[in-house]
Amino acid sequence: MQAQQDIAFIKKQSSRVTSGKTFRMPPMVCKTELYVRMAEVEETLKNQSEELKAQSEWIYVVMKQIDKRFEEMGRQLDRFMFWSLGLTVSASMFIVSI
């Protein structure tokens, strides 16, 4: 939101310069104001970058937990498959022996 306002402000100021219209304020004041806005934009982007890094670290932790869960489910499935194989072989041997 702030970035859009800053872009609109910069476009407005740059269009005034290129159109040759006079400023309501002296150019030095306008230049200072632009520098202040640029500093604010840089600070906002820095904060957003830090937030994205924090979110990516959180996502990494969640994905590790999901991986662990899938590995656990795989081990449970392997145990079930061995159990069912053993049961099938035992039942087959019982039927053949009768």
Secondary structure in CASP SS format (residue, H / E / C, confidence):
PFRMAT SS
TARGET T0000
AUTHOR 0000-0000-0000
METHOD secondary structure of the structure
MODEL  1
M C 1.00
Q H 1.00
A H 1.00
Q H 1.00
Q H 1.00
D H 1.00
I H 1.00
A H 1.00
F H 1.00
I H 1.00
K H 1.00
K H 1.00
Q H 1.00
S H 1.00
S H 1.00
R H 1.00
V H 1.00
T H 1.00
S H 1.00
G C 1.00
K C 1.00
T C 1.00
F C 1.00
R C 1.00
M C 1.00
P C 1.00
P H 1.00
M H 1.00
V H 1.00
C H 1.00
K H 1.00
T H 1.00
E H 1.00
L H 1.00
Y H 1.00
V H 1.00
R H 1.00
M H 1.00
A H 1.00
E H 1.00
V H 1.00
E H 1.00
E H 1.00
T H 1.00
L H 1.00
K H 1.00
N H 1.00
Q H 1.00
S H 1.00
E H 1.00
E H 1.00
L H 1.00
K H 1.00
A H 1.00
Q H 1.00
S H 1.00
E H 1.00
W H 1.00
I H 1.00
Y H 1.00
V H 1.00
V H 1.00
M H 1.00
K H 1.00
Q H 1.00
I H 1.00
D H 1.00
K H 1.00
R H 1.00
F H 1.00
E H 1.00
E H 1.00
M H 1.00
G H 1.00
R H 1.00
Q H 1.00
L H 1.00
D H 1.00
R H 1.00
F H 1.00
M H 1.00
F H 1.00
W H 1.00
S H 1.00
L H 1.00
G H 1.00
L H 1.00
T H 1.00
V H 1.00
S H 1.00
A H 1.00
S H 1.00
M H 1.00
F H 1.00
I H 1.00
V H 1.00
S H 1.00
I C 1.00
END
